[in-house]
Each structure stands twice: as structure tokens, then as C-alpha cells.
């Protein structure tokens, strides 16, 4: 029997006879349409999802554009607010300066009138030129009125026109040179002319006056019409000037941004009286950790190297300190490195205060003059120290102050040393008038000759 025979099942006769004839099969009529319906439904769902997604993306895009536009408008609003706030700050500072100038000038007028009524000055009054007195008082009153009406040029002209006349009435013998408010003075000798610079007052950010003989001064105006972008207005202090070739560099201190601390900057001009321009984005000296930096004073060593000396206010247990550091040849910045401390207050009469450095070389000896004690009081005075060089170290030689309150002046300070064309050494300084100490009284400009004998300076009568 073959394999095929074994695998083939036997036929059943009944089944064979009963089997119907082969023919085409019949299926339900809906079975072939089910996949088509599913595809159509799924396609519709997908299409709907695509349309919905497109709508959502469109709405999201519109929302993002609206948000970006709102953020842009918010930025513009914030910028406008910042501009408005800055303008308001500047306007407030200008207003306060003008108020202070009016108060100072008014105080000067009041003080003069009080002096006229003082019985202790009867003999002095009797010797006065009444016409000169009337001219002086009229000029000062006109200056005060001009300041009150925001007419600075008229105020400057009024003060200039009566300066010499008012000086002729001075009977103090203290060396009064300019009878109006002129604190923290500095004298620059340029050719045959002297230019004096001082802390902001009625004449602007940095006031400057000019003289050919140190006796008759003409008010020039504002040496620094515009401050550096970082500087806050209303507190430009203690200017000084260094000539470098055909250029002049003005150093001054101003409030650095929102720190409320003073820092030092440099401005440049092509003529001694200015205008000086300062486009710096940051100060050249700014010891914020030491309470700020003020009172810049340039010094040129015998080999021609320029230095800048200044004061740090003192903070967090650090005392006030006088510093020195070399300048670049053009004088507009410090040489890289760290400053050197020269002097700190260690004398009883200083009461913990020291400021306003001014260095000279006399007979090969480096002498550092400075102010000590509280500037708002009659105890303010001038001292000096010996130094081994422009960077120190320095030894204080002022067991007692070199120049203190005396008949005709109170609380002298802010010394600025300079030499006239004949080689004579001078000290410019400010001082209160007797019994008129502290704000709102003025600190006029004084000048005194200085001699040095045996290494010790002496102030001439």
C-alpha cells in the first residue's frame, strides 16, 4: 500500500451522495463595506484634528504677538518713566542748588547788615567809604535777586562788578581775596593769569574766577557745564586742574549713581577756564568700600611724573585716609596698580578728620598740607606733614595746627598750594567769617604767603 493511500481518508458514500454541487459562495452584503467606513471615519477625525491644531497654533501665534507687543509697550513705558524720574531728579537738584545759592547770598547780605549795626565795629564803620558800601550791598542784593529769578549770567555779572569794591571794605587783614562763597579752592597759574576753581555754588557745577594780580578777580562762570553720565548733580566738590601739554585736566568728585558716595572723575579742556568735557562712563577713583573718594589734588614730581592724591572718607572701622597713585602721562587716568596710603588722623586737634591734601616740594623736601577736624566748625584748621616722596610715607608734623581760627576768619581749610611767576609759595584756602560759621553762611576765598625755614612752613600775616 502506498503512502498516498495511507494518508487519504476513505470516502463515505452517504456524504458523497448528499453533498451539493460545487458553486460560488454567498456572503452577507455589509461585510466588504466595513473597512471603507472605518477609513472614512478615521480620515474625518484626523482632518478635524489637523484643523483644530491649526486653529490652536494660529491662536497661540496671535497670543504671542500680542504678548510681545505688550512687553514692548511696557519697556517703552518703563524707559519713559526712567527718563522722567531722571529729569525730575536733575530738576530737583538744580532747584535745591538755586535755593542754597539764594540762602547763601541772602546770608551774606544779612551778615553785612548785622556788621553795620554792631557796636563793636563802630570805629571801623566810621572809616568806611559809604558810597563803596552802598555799591557792594546793591551788587550783592542784585545777585541774590538774579539767582532767585534763575538768571545766572546776571548774577555772575553782579558779583563780578562789585567784587573789588566789597574787598576794599575788608578790615580783617586775614587775606580775603574773593568775598563770595568759594569753598575748596584751587589756583592754576597759566601764563600771566591765575584761574581759581571751587566747589559748586551760585556759579554752577565748578565755579571759576580769573585774576592777573591775585587781588582783582573776574567771575568767569561754570568750568564744567555738564557732568559725567554717571554723576548725580548737585554735589560737585573740590576741583583741581593739571596742565598736560596743550590740554588741561580737571579733577572733581561727584556722587556715583545711586551709591550716595562721592567718587573722582577727570574732564578735559583746551583752555584753562574750560569748558571742560567729561564723557566717562565710570570714575577714575571710587573707593566705595572705604566710604567714597573726594578731594582730588594733582602733583608733578621733579622728574615730571604726575600723581593724583585724594582722601577716602572712611567706613566700617577704617579711618579717613590720604592716598597717592601715579597718573598716566596725559593725566586722564591712574597707572594700573593700587594706591598708597600716605596719612591718617592721629593728632588730637584733628578730632578724627583729615582731608584736602596738597603737596609741594620746597628745598628738596616734600611737604603735604591738609585739613583737619570738622569742616562745619570753627575748629577746622590746616596741618602739614613731611613725606619721603609723592607716595609717602609721611610723618605728621602738626602737634598744633599750622593755620587755625584767628581774628578775621574762622575754620580755615581746603589748602591749595601754588607758586607765582616769581617763585613765591602761596596757600589758597576757604574760611568762615567770624561768628558766621556753618550753613547757610559762605566760605570766601583767602590767600596767604608761605615761607619754609628749617623744613617748617610759616604762614605770613
LOLUMDO-34089 format. One line per 5 residues: number of its first residue (from 1); their letters; for each residue x, y, z of N, C-alpha, C. Coordinates in steps of 0.05 Angstrom, whole numbers. Layout:
BEGIN
NUM	A	X/Y/Z/X/Y/Z/X/Y/Z ~ ...
//
This chain:
BEGIN
1	XXXXX	17/-23/0/0/0/0/18/24/0 ~ 11/44/-16/28/67/-19/23/86/4 ~ 41/105/6/39/126/27/15/143/21 ~ 10/150/-4/-12/167/-11/-38/153/-2 ~ -39/127/-6/-64/112/2/-68/113/31
6	XXXXX	-46/110/46/-49/111/75/-59/138/85 ~ -50/160/72/-57/188/81/-85/196/71 ~ -96/182/52/-122/190/40/-144/177/57 ~ -163/194/69/-185/182/85/-204/168/66 ~ -217/148/76/-237/133/60/-261/150/55
11	XXXXX	-273/148/31/-297/163/24/-321/150/36 ~ -340/169/44/-365/160/55/-387/163/35 ~ -399/142/29/-419/142/7/-441/161/12 ~ -452/161/38/-475/178/43/-468/207/40 ~ -445/214/49/-437/242/48/-433/250/19
16	XXXXX	-421/232/3/-416/238/-25/-441/243/-39 ~ -462/227/-33/-486/229/-47/-502/254/-38 ~ -499/261/-13/-515/284/-3/-502/310/-8 ~ -476/312/-16/-461/338/-19/-472/352/-43 ~ -479/376/-41/-489/391/-64/-467/397/-83
21	XXXXX	-476/405/-106/-456/411/-127/-441/436/-121 ~ -415/435/-129/-397/459/-122/-407/483/-138 ~ -405/508/-125/-414/533/-138/-404/557/-123 ~ -409/581/-133/-399/606/-120/-411/609/-92 ~ -393/619/-72/-403/622/-44/-418/648/-41
26	XXXXX	-436/651/-21/-452/676/-17/-445/687/11 ~ -438/714/12/-430/727/38/-451/749/44 ~ -451/758/70/-470/779/77/-464/804/61 ~ -483/821/54/-478/844/37/-462/866/50 ~ -460/869/78/-445/891/91/-417/885/97
31	XXXXX	-408/860/94/-381/853/104/-359/868/88 ~ -360/873/64/-340/886/47/-338/916/51 ~ -360/928/63/-361/957/66/-349/967/93 ~ -346/950/112/-336/959/139/-309/973/137 ~ -289/963/124/-263/978/123/-265/1005/112
36	XXXXX	-282/1009/92/-285/1035/79/-296/1055/99 ~ -316/1047/115/-328/1065/135/-308/1073/156 ~ -293/1053/164/-272/1059/185/-252/1079/174 ~ -243/1075/150/-224/1094/138/-235/1122/136 ~ -261/1123/127/-273/1150/125/-275/1163/152
41	XXXXX	-284/1148/173/-286/1160/200/-259/1169/210 ~ -239/1151/207/-212/1159/216/-201/1183/201 ~ -206/1184/175/-197/1207/160/-210/1232/169 ~ -236/1230/175/-250/1254/185/-239/1263/212 ~ -234/1244/229/-223/1251/255/-195/1264/252
46	XXXXX	-179/1253/234/-152/1264/230/-154/1292/219 ~ -172/1295/199/-175/1322/187/-184/1342/208 ~ -203/1333/224/-213/1351/246/-191/1358/265 ~ -174/1338/271/-152/1343/290/-132/1363/277 ~ -127/1359/251/-108/1378/238/-119/1406/238
51	XXXXX	-145/1408/231/-157/1435/231/-156/1447/259 ~ -163/1432/279/-163/1442/307/-134/1450/315 ~ -115/1433/307/-87/1440/314/-78/1466/300 ~ -87/1469/275/-80/1494/261/-93/1518/274 ~ -118/1515/283/-132/1537/297/-117/1544/323
56	XXXXX	-110/1523/338/-96/1527/364/-69/1542/358 ~ -54/1533/338/-28/1546/332/-32/1575/323 ~ -54/1579/308/-59/1607/300/-66/1625/324 ~ -83/1614/342/-89/1629/366/-64/1634/383 ~ -47/1613/385/-23/1616/401/-4/1637/389
61	XXXXX	-2/1637/362/15/1656/348/5/1685/354 ~ -22/1688/351/-34/1714/357/-29/1723/386 ~ -32/1704/404/-27/1710/432/2/1718/437 ~ 20/1703/424/49/1710/428/55/1738/417 ~ 43/1744/393/47/1771/382/36/1792/400
66	XXXXX	13/1787/411/1/1807/430/18/1810/455 ~ 28/1787/465/46/1788/488/71/1804/482 ~ 84/1799/459/108/1813/451/103/1843/449 ~ 80/1850/437/73/1878/434/68/1891/461 ~ 55/1876/479/51/1887/506/77/1891/521
71	XXXXX	96/1871/518/122/1874/531/138/1898/519 ~ 136/1902/493/149/1925/481/138/1951/491 ~ 111/1952/493/99/1977/504/106/1981/533 ~ 108/1958/548/116/1960/576/145/1971/579 ~ 163/1961/560/190/1971/561/191/2000/554
76	XXXXX	175/2009/535/175/2038/528/165/2054/552 ~ 144/2043/565/133/2058/589/154/2059/611 ~ 168/2037/616/189/2037/636/211/2057/629 ~ 219/2057/603/240/2076/595/231/2105/598 ~ 206/2110/591/196/2137/594/195/2145/624
81	XXXXX	187/2125/640/186/2131/669/214/2137/680 ~ 234/2121/670/262/2126/680/272/2153/671 ~ 265/2160/646/273/2187/636/260/2209/652 ~ 235/2205/657/220/2226/673/232/2228/701 ~ 238/2205/713/249/2205/740/276/2218/741
86	XXXXX	293/2212/720/320/2225/718/317/2255/715 ~ 299/2263/697/295/2292/693/285/2305/719 ~ 267/2291/734/257/2302/759/279/2305/779 ~ 297/2284/780/320/2286/799/338/2309/792 ~ 344/2313/766/361/2335/758/348/2362/765
91	XXXXX	322/2364/758/308/2389/764/308/2395/793 ~ 304/2374/810/303/2378/839/330/2387/849 ~ 352/2375/838/379/2383/846/385/2412/838 ~ 377/2419/814/381/2447/805/365/2466/823 ~ 340/2459/829/324/2476/847/337/2478/874
96	XXXXX	347/2456/885/360/2457/912/385/2474/911 ~ 401/2471/889/425/2488/886/418/2517/886 ~ 397/2524/871/389/2552/870/379/2562/897 ~ 364/2545/910/355/2553/937/378/2558/956 ~ 398/2539/954/422/2542/971/437/2568/964
101	XXXXX	440/2573/938/454/2597/929/439/2622/939 ~ 412/2622/937/397/2645/948/401/2648/978 ~ 401/2625/992/404/2626/1021/432/2637/1028 ~ 453/2628/1013/480/2637/1019/483/2667/1014 ~ 473/2676/991/475/2704/984/459/2721/1004
106	XXXXX	435/2711/1011/419/2726/1030/433/2728/1057 ~ 446/2705/1064/461/2705/1090/483/2726/1089 ~ 497/2728/1066/518/2748/1063/508/2776/1067 ~ 485/2781/1054/473/2808/1057/466/2813/1086 ~ 453/2793/1099/445/2796/1127/469/2800/1145
111	XXXXX	491/2784/1139/515/2787/1156/527/2815/1153 ~ 527/2825/1129/538/2852/1125/522/2873/1139 ~ 496/2870/1137/478/2889/1151/481/2888/1181 ~ 485/2862/1191/489/2859/1220/515/2872/1229 ~ 535/2869/1212/561/2881/1219/559/2911/1220
116	XXXXX	542/2922/1202/538/2951/1203/525/2961/1228 ~ 509/2943/1240/494/2951/1265/509/2942/1290 ~ 533/2930/1287/547/2921/1310/562/2943/1324 ~ 558/2946/1349/571/2968/1364/601/2964/1365 ~ 609/2938/1364/638/2932/1366/653/2941/1341
121	XXXXX	639/2948/1320/652/2956/1295/647/2986/1289 ~ 640/3001/1309/633/3029/1304/656/3044/1292 ~ 680/3040/1303/703/3055/1292/709/3047/1264 ~ 705/3021/1258/710/3012/1231/690/3024/1211 ~ 664/3025/1220/643/3036/1203/648/3065/1197
126	XXXXX	658/3079/1217/662/3108/1213/684/3113/1192 ~ 702/3094/1188/723/3098/1169/716/3087/1141 ~ 692/3075/1139/684/3064/1113/677/3086/1093 ~ 682/3079/1068/672/3095/1046/642/3087/1042 ~ 624/3104/1050/596/3098/1049/587/3092/1020
131	XXXXX	597/3106/1001/590/3101/973/598/3073/965 ~ 622/3064/973/632/3037/967/614/3016/980 ~ 607/3022/1005/589/3003/1020/563/3000/1006 ~ 551/3023/997/526/3022/983/528/3006/957 ~ 550/3010/943/554/2996/918/556/2966/922
136	XXXXX	571/2958/943/575/2930/950/548/2917/956 ~ 533/2929/974/507/2918/983/488/2916/959 ~ 487/2937/942/470/2937/919/477/2914/900 ~ 503/2910/895/511/2889/877/504/2861/888 ~ 508/2857/914/502/2831/926/471/2826/925
141	XXXXX	456/2847/931/427/2844/930/417/2838/902 ~ 429/2851/882/422/2846/855/429/2817/847 ~ 452/2807/856/460/2780/850/440/2760/863 ~ 431/2765/887/412/2748/900/385/2748/885 ~ 377/2771/876/352/2773/861/354/2758/834
146	XXXXX	377/2760/821/381/2746/796/381/2716/799 ~ 394/2706/821/393/2678/826/365/2668/832 ~ 350/2684/847/322/2676/853/305/2674/828 ~ 311/2691/808/296/2691/783/309/2673/762 ~ 328/2656/770/341/2637/752/355/2651/729
151	XXXXX	368/2673/735/384/2687/714/413/2687/723 ~ 426/2664/718/454/2660/727/473/2680/715 ~ 472/2686/689/490/2706/677/489/2733/691 ~ 464/2742/697/461/2767/711/473/2766/739 ~ 470/2744/753/481/2741/780/511/2742/779
156	XXXXX	523/2728/759/552/2728/756/562/2757/750 ~ 548/2771/732/557/2798/726/555/2816/750 ~ 534/2813/766/531/2829/791/553/2824/810 ~ 560/2799/814/581/2793/833/608/2803/823 ~ 613/2800/797/638/2809/786/641/2839/788
161	XXXXX	619/2854/783/621/2883/783/627/2895/810 ~ 620/2881/832/624/2892/859/645/2878/875 ~ 658/2857/864/678/2842/879/700/2860/890 ~ 712/2876/873/734/2893/883/725/2913/903 ~ 701/2924/899/691/2944/917/686/2932/945
166	XXXXX	674/2908/945/668/2894/970/695/2888/984 ~ 715/2880/969/741/2873/981/753/2898/994 ~ 748/2921/983/760/2946/994/749/2952/1022 ~ 727/2939/1029/714/2944/1055/724/2925/1076 ~ 741/2905/1068/750/2885/1087/771/2897/1106
171	XXXXX	766/2895/1131/785/2905/1151/797/2884/1168 ~ 794/2858/1160/803/2836/1177/833/2831/1175 ~ 846/2837/1152/874/2832/1149/880/2802/1147 ~ 859/2786/1142/863/2757/1140/871/2746/1113 ~ 872/2764/1093/879/2755/1067/855/2749/1049
176	XXXXX	832/2761/1054/808/2757/1038/814/2765/1010 ~ 808/2747/990/814/2753/962/789/2755/945 ~ 768/2740/952/743/2739/937/721/2737/957 ~ 703/2757/959/685/2758/982/660/2741/980 ~ 657/2724/960/634/2708/956/640/2679/962
181	XXXXX	619/2662/964/623/2634/971/641/2620/951 ~ 664/2609/961/684/2597/943/699/2575/958 ~ 684/2553/966/697/2532/982/715/2514/966 ~ 734/2501/980/752/2481/968/767/2493/944 ~ 781/2515/947/793/2528/924/817/2514/912
186	XXXXX	823/2520/887/847/2511/874/856/2533/855 ~ 882/2540/856/893/2561/839/911/2549/817 ~ 905/2555/792/922/2547/769/935/2571/758 ~ 962/2570/755/977/2591/742/981/2584/713 ~ 971/2601/695/973/2596/666/982/2621/653
191	XXXXX	1008/2622/646/1019/2646/634/1020/2669/655 ~ 1008/2691/647/1007/2714/666/981/2715/681 ~ 964/2695/679/938/2695/692/936/2673/713 ~ 919/2679/732/912/2659/753/882/2652/749 ~ 877/2626/751/849/2616/750/844/2601/776
196	XXXXX	822/2609/789/815/2597/814/789/2581/810 ~ 789/2556/819/766/2538/816/756/2531/844 ~ 730/2526/846/718/2519/872/694/2501/869 ~ 686/2490/892/662/2473/894/637/2488/884 ~ 618/2472/874/594/2484/862/580/2503/882
201	XXXXX	571/2525/870/556/2546/885/539/2561/866 ~ 536/2586/869/518/2601/852/526/2601/823 ~ 552/2598/818/562/2599/790/562/2573/776 ~ 550/2552/786/548/2526/771/562/2503/784 ~ 567/2482/768/579/2457/778/607/2462/789
206	XXXXX	624/2476/774/651/2483/782/655/2512/776 ~ 655/2529/796/658/2558/791/687/2565/786 ~ 691/2584/768/719/2592/762/719/2623/760 ~ 741/2634/772/746/2663/770/774/2667/760 ~ 780/2691/751/805/2697/738/817/2723/748
211	XXXXX	844/2723/751/858/2747/760/885/2749/747 ~ 895/2774/746/923/2778/736/941/2785/759 ~ 930/2791/783/947/2801/805/940/2788/832 ~ 922/2769/833/913/2756/858/897/2774/876 ~ 891/2798/866/876/2817/883/849/2824/870
216	XXXXX	848/2826/844/824/2834/830/815/2810/813 ~ 791/2799/820/782/2775/807/757/2780/791 ~ 756/2767/768/733/2768/750/719/2741/750 ~ 693/2741/753/678/2716/753/675/2706/724 ~ 685/2683/718/684/2672/691/658/2656/687
221	XXXXX	650/2640/707/625/2624/704/630/2596/712 ~ 618/2577/697/619/2548/703/639/2534/686 ~ 660/2523/698/681/2509/683/672/2482/673 ~ 651/2470/685/642/2444/678/611/2445/674 ~ 602/2454/651/573/2457/647/558/2431/649
226	XXXXX	570/2408/641/557/2382/641/574/2362/656 ~ 561/2347/674/575/2326/689/578/2301/673 ~ 594/2283/682/597/2256/670/570/2242/672 ~ 564/2223/653/538/2210/653/532/2195/679 ~ 552/2186/693/548/2170/718/543/2188/742
231	XXXXX	549/2214/740/549/2232/763/521/2244/769 ~ 514/2244/794/489/2257/802/495/2287/806 ~ 476/2305/798/481/2334/800/478/2343/829 ~ 489/2367/834/485/2380/860/506/2376/881 ~ 527/2360/875/548/2355/895/575/2351/882
236	XXXXX	583/2371/865/609/2370/852/629/2386/870 ~ 648/2372/881/665/2383/902/695/2384/894 ~ 709/2402/907/738/2403/909/752/2399/882 ~ 748/2417/863/762/2414/837/791/2421/838 ~ 806/2410/819/835/2417/816/842/2412/787
241	XXXXX	863/2425/777/869/2424/749/899/2418/745 ~ 905/2402/725/932/2395/717/936/2401/688 ~ 956/2416/681/962/2422/653/981/2400/642 ~ 973/2388/619/990/2368/606/992/2377/577 ~ 1015/2389/570/1019/2399/543/999/2421/537
246	XXXXX	984/2418/515/964/2438/507/937/2433/519 ~ 935/2412/536/909/2405/547/909/2410/578 ~ 885/2412/588/881/2416/617/862/2395/627 ~ 869/2382/649/852/2361/661/841/2371/687 ~ 815/2371/689/801/2379/714/792/2354/729
251	XXXXX	801/2352/755/792/2331/772/771/2342/791 ~ 751/2326/796/729/2334/814/716/2309/825 ~ 701/2312/847/686/2290/858/656/2295/855 ~ 641/2274/851/612/2275/848/600/2249/858 ~ 574/2250/863/560/2226/874/558/2205/851
256	XXXXX	567/2181/857/567/2160/837/540/2145/837 ~ 524/2150/816/498/2137/812/481/2138/837 ~ 471/2114/845/453/2112/868/468/2104/893 ~ 495/2105/893/511/2096/916/510/2116/939 ~ 504/2142/933/504/2163/952/532/2168/963
261	XXXXX	552/2158/949/580/2163/956/594/2179/935 ~ 614/2194/943/630/2210/924/652/2193/911 ~ 656/2198/885/678/2186/871/691/2208/853 ~ 714/2202/842/730/2223/828/731/2218/799 ~ 728/2239/783/728/2237/754/748/2258/743
266	XXXXX	752/2256/716/771/2274/702/757/2285/677 ~ 758/2311/673/747/2324/649/770/2339/635 ~ 767/2344/609/789/2355/593/780/2380/578 ~ 798/2399/576/793/2424/561/818/2433/547 ~ 815/2451/527/838/2461/513/846/2489/522
271	XXXXX	832/2500/542/839/2525/553/834/2524/584 ~ 849/2539/599/849/2535/628/821/2540/641 ~ 806/2559/631/780/2565/642/757/2546/633 ~ 764/2528/615/743/2510/604/729/2521/580 ~ 707/2510/572/692/2489/586/706/2461/585
276	XXXXX	705/2447/608/716/2420/610/694/2400/602 ~ 702/2378/589/684/2358/579/691/2331/592 ~ 671/2318/602/674/2291/615/653/2272/605 ~ 661/2254/587/643/2234/576/648/2206/587 ~ 662/2205/610/669/2179/622/645/2164/631
281	XXXXX	646/2138/629/624/2121/638/628/2111/667 ~ 651/2117/679/655/2109/706/677/2127/718 ~ 680/2129/744/700/2146/756/728/2134/753 ~ 748/2151/757/776/2141/756/785/2132/784 ~ 772/2142/805/777/2133/832/750/2130/846
286	XXXXX	744/2107/858/718/2103/871/721/2081/893 ~ 729/2089/916/733/2070/939/707/2068/955 ~ 687/2056/943/661/2054/956/663/2039/983 ~ 680/2018/984/683/2003/1009/696/2020/1031 ~ 708/2042/1024/721/2060/1044/705/2085/1047
291	XXXXX	680/2085/1039/663/2108/1043/664/2129/1021 ~ 677/2122/998/679/2141/976/705/2156/975 ~ 710/2170/953/735/2184/948/730/2213/941 ~ 744/2232/953/739/2260/948/766/2275/949 ~ 764/2301/944/787/2320/947/811/2312/929
296	XXXXX	807/2309/903/830/2302/886/849/2326/883 ~ 875/2320/883/895/2341/881/919/2330/865 ~ 925/2342/841/948/2332/825/975/2342/836 ~ 996/2327/832/1023/2335/839/1042/2325/818 ~ 1060/2342/809/1080/2334/789/1107/2333/803
301	XXXXX	1120/2310/803/1146/2307/816/1168/2321/801 ~ 1191/2323/812/1214/2337/800/1223/2324/774 ~ 1217/2298/770/1224/2284/746/1202/2286/725 ~ 1180/2301/731/1159/2304/711/1136/2284/714 ~ 1138/2265/731/1117/2244/734/1093/2256/749
306	XXXXX	1069/2254/737/1045/2264/751/1033/2244/770 ~ 1023/2254/792/1009/2237/812/982/2250/818 ~ 964/2233/828/938/2243/839/937/2235/868 ~ 930/2254/885/927/2249/914/899/2256/922 ~ 887/2241/941/859/2245/948/854/2234/976
311	XXXXX	829/2236/984/821/2226/1010/798/2205/1007 ~ 800/2183/1022/777/2165/1026/763/2173/1052 ~ 737/2172/1051/721/2182/1073/725/2165/1099 ~ 728/2139/1095/729/2121/1118/702/2108/1123 ~ 702/2082/1128/678/2067/1133/685/2040/1145
316	XXXXX	665/2029/1160/668/2002/1172/693/2000/1189 ~ 698/2020/1205/721/2020/1223/747/2030/1211 ~ 747/2036/1185/770/2047/1172/770/2077/1174 ~ 792/2089/1183/793/2119/1187/795/2133/1160 ~ 790/2158/1160/796/2175/1136/825/2172/1130
321	XXXXX	832/2171/1104/859/2166/1095/866/2183/1071 ~ 891/2193/1070/901/2207/1046/917/2187/1029 ~ 911/2187/1003/923/2167/984/938/2181/962 ~ 956/2165/948/970/2175/925/974/2152/905 ~ 974/2159/879/978/2139/858/987/2154/833
326	XXXXX	1006/2142/818/1015/2155/793/993/2157/772 ~ 994/2179/756/976/2183/734/989/2175/708 ~ 973/2168/688/984/2164/661/995/2191/651 ~ 1012/2191/630/1024/2216/621/1004/2238/614 ~ 981/2230/603/961/2250/595/944/2260/619
331	XXXXX	947/2246/642/933/2255/666/904/2247/668 ~ 894/2232/649/865/2226/649/858/2200/664 ~ 877/2185/673/872/2160/687/896/2153/704 ~ 891/2135/723/913/2125/741/928/2103/727 ~ 954/2101/734/970/2079/725/960/2053/739
336	XXXXX	960/2031/725/950/2006/737/965/2000/763 ~ 950/1990/782/962/1984/808/944/1992/830 ~ 954/1993/854/938/2000/877/949/2026/889 ~ 932/2043/901/942/2068/913/957/2063/938 ~ 973/2082/946/989/2081/970/978/2100/991
341	XXXXX	973/2089/1015/963/2106/1037/986/2123/1047 ~ 981/2150/1050/1002/2168/1059/999/2177/1088 ~ 974/2182/1096/970/2195/1123/942/2189/1133 ~ 940/2185/1160/914/2182/1173/914/2201/1198 ~ 891/2208/1208/890/2227/1230/900/2214/1256
346	XXXXX	919/2227/1269/930/2217/1294/937/2239/1314 ~ 926/2263/1309/931/2286/1326/905/2294/1339 ~ 907/2303/1364/883/2310/1379/866/2332/1366 ~ 879/2352/1354/864/2375/1343/849/2367/1318 ~ 855/2343/1306/842/2334/1281/814/2322/1287
351	XXXXX	810/2313/1312/784/2301/1320/776/2279/1301 ~ 795/2263/1291/789/2240/1274/784/2247/1245 ~ 788/2273/1237/783/2281/1209/809/2289/1196 ~ 812/2282/1170/834/2291/1154/825/2291/1125 ~ 832/2312/1110/823/2314/1082/839/2336/1067
356	XXXXX	831/2340/1042/842/2362/1026/873/2362/1023 ~ 885/2340/1013/915/2340/1010/924/2360/989 ~ 948/2371/993/961/2388/973/991/2387/978 ~ 1006/2376/958/1035/2371/962/1052/2391/946 ~ 1074/2399/958/1094/2416/944/1122/2405/951
361	XXXXX	1142/2413/935/1170/2407/941/1183/2434/946 ~ 1195/2437/970/1209/2461/977/1237/2454/988 ~ 1257/2463/974/1285/2457/982/1290/2427/982 ~ 1279/2412/964/1282/2384/962/1265/2368/982 ~ 1249/2382/998/1232/2369/1018/1203/2368/1008
366	XXXXX	1191/2344/1011/1163/2340/1003/1146/2347/1027 ~ 1129/2368/1024/1111/2377/1045/1082/2372/1036 ~ 1067/2358/1053/1039/2352/1048/1022/2369/1067 ~ 1007/2388/1056/988/2404/1071/960/2391/1070 ~ 944/2394/1091/918/2381/1092/900/2396/1111
371	XXXXX	874/2389/1111/855/2400/1130/849/2379/1152 ~ 843/2388/1176/836/2370/1198/813/2381/1213 ~ 799/2364/1228/776/2370/1244/751/2372/1227 ~ 728/2379/1239/702/2380/1226/699/2406/1210 ~ 695/2404/1184/694/2427/1166/672/2447/1174
376	XXXXX	651/2438/1188/628/2455/1194/633/2472/1219 ~ 656/2470/1231/661/2483/1257/685/2502/1256 ~ 687/2518/1276/710/2537/1278/736/2522/1285 ~ 734/2496/1293/759/2481/1299/773/2470/1274 ~ 760/2473/1251/772/2465/1226/798/2480/1222
381	XXXXX	819/2467/1212/845/2480/1211/863/2466/1190 ~ 887/2477/1186/906/2467/1166/930/2456/1181 ~ 939/2432/1173/964/2420/1184/983/2413/1161 ~ 1006/2401/1168/1025/2392/1148/1041/2368/1157 ~ 1052/2354/1137/1068/2330/1143/1093/2330/1125
386	XXXXX	1114/2316/1134/1138/2311/1118/1134/2284/1104 ~ 1142/2283/1078/1139/2258/1063/1166/2252/1050 ~ 1171/2226/1046/1196/2217/1034/1194/2219/1003 ~ 1170/2223/993/1165/2224/964/1136/2228/958 ~ 1128/2228/933/1100/2232/926/1081/2210/934
391	XXXXX	1093/2187/941/1076/2164/951/1079/2161/981 ~ 1094/2179/994/1098/2176/1022/1121/2156/1027 ~ 1124/2145/1051/1107/2151/1074/1111/2179/1085 ~ 1090/2189/1100/1091/2216/1110/1090/2215/1141 ~ 1102/2235/1153/1102/2238/1182/1089/2264/1189
396	XXXXX	1068/2263/1204/1054/2288/1212/1071/2305/1230 ~ 1074/2330/1223/1090/2348/1239/1073/2369/1254 ~ 1047/2365/1254/1029/2385/1265/1020/2377/1293 ~ 1037/2381/1313/1028/2378/1340/1005/2397/1346 ~ 1008/2421/1335/986/2440/1334/982/2447/1304
401	XXXXX	958/2457/1298/953/2464/1270/970/2486/1260 ~ 976/2487/1234/992/2508/1222/976/2533/1219 ~ 951/2531/1211/933/2555/1207/906/2548/1219 ~ 898/2564/1239/872/2559/1253/856/2585/1254 ~ 833/2584/1267/816/2608/1270/832/2630/1283
406	XXXXX	827/2654/1274/841/2678/1284/824/2703/1277 ~ 832/2726/1287/816/2750/1280/813/2753/1250 ~ 788/2756/1241/783/2759/1213/774/2735/1198 ~ 777/2711/1210/769/2686/1197/765/2664/1217 ~ 748/2644/1210/743/2622/1228/743/2596/1211
411	XXXXX	754/2575/1223/755/2548/1210/767/2548/1183 ~ 792/2557/1179/805/2556/1153/811/2528/1145 ~ 808/2522/1119/814/2495/1109/814/2494/1079 ~ 816/2470/1068/818/2466/1039/843/2478/1027 ~ 866/2474/1038/890/2487/1028/897/2478/999
416	XXXXX	906/2497/983/915/2491/956/941/2507/951 ~ 963/2493/948/989/2506/946/995/2513/917 ~ 1006/2536/912/1014/2543/884/1037/2563/886 ~ 1051/2567/864/1074/2584/862/1069/2606/841 ~ 1076/2631/848/1072/2652/829/1096/2653/810
421	XXXXX	1095/2670/788/1117/2670/769/1144/2678/781 ~ 1144/2692/804/1168/2700/818/1179/2678/836 ~ 1165/2655/837/1175/2633/854/1165/2633/882 ~ 1147/2652/889/1137/2654/916/1116/2632/921 ~ 1116/2620/944/1097/2599/951/1073/2611/965
426	XXXXX	1049/2603/955/1024/2613/966/1006/2591/974 ~ 988/2597/993/967/2578/1001/940/2592/996 ~ 923/2579/979/895/2588/977/878/2570/996 ~ 859/2582/1009/842/2567/1027/815/2581/1030 ~ 795/2567/1040/770/2580/1047/768/2582/1077
431	XXXXX	750/2599/1087/745/2602/1115/718/2615/1119 ~ 706/2611/1142/682/2625/1150/690/2653/1160 ~ 672/2671/1159/676/2697/1171/670/2694/1201 ~ 682/2710/1218/678/2707/1247/648/2708/1255 ~ 640/2690/1272/613/2688/1282/593/2681/1260
436	XXXXX	602/2672/1237/584/2664/1215/594/2637/1205 ~ 594/2617/1223/605/2591/1217/582/2571/1212 ~ 585/2556/1191/566/2535/1184/545/2545/1164 ~ 530/2525/1153/509/2532/1133/488/2549/1146 ~ 477/2569/1132/480/2575/1104/500/2597/1098
441	XXXXX	519/2602/1117/539/2622/1112/559/2613/1091 ~ 572/2633/1079/591/2628/1057/619/2624/1068 ~ 636/2611/1051/664/2608/1056/680/2622/1034 ~ 687/2648/1038/702/2662/1017/730/2652/1013 ~ 743/2661/991/770/2654/984/790/2672/999
446	XXXXX	810/2659/1011/832/2674/1024/859/2665/1011 ~ 878/2683/1011/905/2677/1001/926/2686/1022 ~ 946/2669/1027/968/2676/1046/994/2666/1035 ~ 1015/2682/1038/1042/2673/1030/1052/2653/1050 ~ 1069/2634/1040/1081/2613/1057/1111/2614/1053
451	XXXXX	1125/2613/1076/1154/2611/1075/1162/2586/1090 ~ 1185/2574/1082/1194/2549/1095/1222/2554/1105 ~ 1226/2550/1131/1252/2554/1144/1258/2530/1161 ~ 1280/2517/1156/1288/2493/1171/1268/2470/1167 ~ 1255/2469/1144/1236/2448/1138/1208/2452/1150
456	XXXXX	1204/2476/1163/1179/2481/1176/1166/2505/1161 ~ 1141/2501/1150/1128/2523/1137/1117/2544/1157 ~ 1116/2569/1148/1105/2590/1164/1085/2605/1147 ~ 1062/2613/1159/1042/2628/1145/1046/2657/1150 ~ 1050/2673/1128/1055/2702/1131/1029/2716/1141
461	X	1033/2738/1156/1009/2753/1165/994/2763/1141
//
